[in-house]
């Protein structure tokens, strides 16, 4: 395994974020968090209104790392085999041949994921957790790097199926791009007078370099005090009176990994409490299940996570 120097990795990840910013303007914090998630080997759910660039962002990620890209438009009639692939009978050979589904790629856009049935959504559980697909009793490894970017519209509920908690828990981060500022929107419109910026976008790194970064991120040092800080945040969420179901151990691990990637992107070989605080909301908020009174009383999960983080003494 090749180990990447933090200073070199920092340049690579910053260049990747800069490259994405050529297509998605004015959303640097969102792009940085997405790059951190990519470096940590996680997947992202973009929960936002239509027309803010979710699909464009997925394509830009694939182009920026020189990776294969597939898009699946999730619909109510989509079947698991439409995602994973299936065996097709070859009459000339008299045998069945496995035809890979669109999930066999480096960057998968699961567009409007909540429009597919729970049965179809479950086809992503194994790939997201184990980077493999089991079809007809045979397990097949997915290519590396493997990154799922799913989208869903948070304000449209007709003909949709809420994502199961087990699936939400497998997304490392949930992000929203949001509307651009007036000035950024002017730049976006001006940039559309010619070819779309995506058409001229070039790769800023390679998927091989990204894999080396993903392997190195796991070697970033995390002091025991910072590890206990992560665990305490998760534990407090489970004990919060407004929370029915708190952060799972998987959520703790994903915050741990994301913090390592955040430190690496800043050119450090150690994690600080600031890294944990920066990523707590996008990594943990979607994992909380609130009691009905809190849910319908307007309590926001993001606010709860922020309150929990600020209530815990920061390790020195």
Steps between C-alpha positions, in 0.01 A plus 500: 500500500642835395488763775423855390671788679236726666636810324472328161157362584385844609594645161324217316176534696502881483550483125209256479277739693617790280417297192146433623461870580544577130164334444320565832556863597480651846465173694853444622406360842268242343765402244771468765279272708425288194873468423566405863233230475653375176846483662352310794342243267141592586188580301290816494128574492414837346164606639395812316243662274515444121725708280788583734761281326486161671532298178765734363703457818498120467625521141765752603632263769538218246676724247728651767644162602493340154253236613217302345158649561149356483165656577192313617169682488308348791133439416223291662539224241877466541609150610810394699633316192487829310767624742716196574470311170376150425580180312400488133467175307744468209339260248822462300694376802206345679602675821396793715727805497496770764439848364623766738253765606575873513623471858829364365671837465707743706242778541131411512228764496186360662265772381182556702575190703182529706280440194590130490336238719668389825581167335696676227663742741628202699713398200739779605548383859771241431691714248505801734618300800722230350588625149367181345189358337349155561289372211366147465728366771819652363681800645670748269733778609428853386776711344703739712451777575125461540286800583122533508349845472125473556247780466152558632253787501409581864180688418331259261331200660253380233616168357802473730616248761688629805851359524525228766710587804739216413573664166528853635751370753725383216540847352805661654361850451181675396555831325292770339633728229238770551417795281794713383539862601382764253858570389581131456180448301603783268834324443318172434278660235791684340694175485217335306530732200753260351555128555411362842800521738473124548588445134843659544570351842821295521613243755697655787620165634466129428295228663826321585621806690166519679527135606843568648357797689211287631748242629721767660207676668449195719853545636435855625558499876202544732586552866296300749358822647361597159361150451323528834369840387340334195350224714364749754321695226332180383417392855340836584282473189367164623413647840345825376135532617381612155673217315332163455799335331848650517821461304603140434855364542520513119428872526782538753737319265398716205560819701836352601594429135370833373704683765812316384430609141437857615835512677671355195339760273644767731848346462517347848580145609290528816133575577403799712167560677432772241479231231238314701300816565509601135354171377266405785186651343531366141612158622270447799179704465327271249551201731279636777138393535303750706203439725173603338458804724843633402458406134169678456602780735750629250816373667783476246745211519786724396429731793493208743838371381651847530363535853638161599845581361520836678388344831800265515836623629755511218803272562832682529 
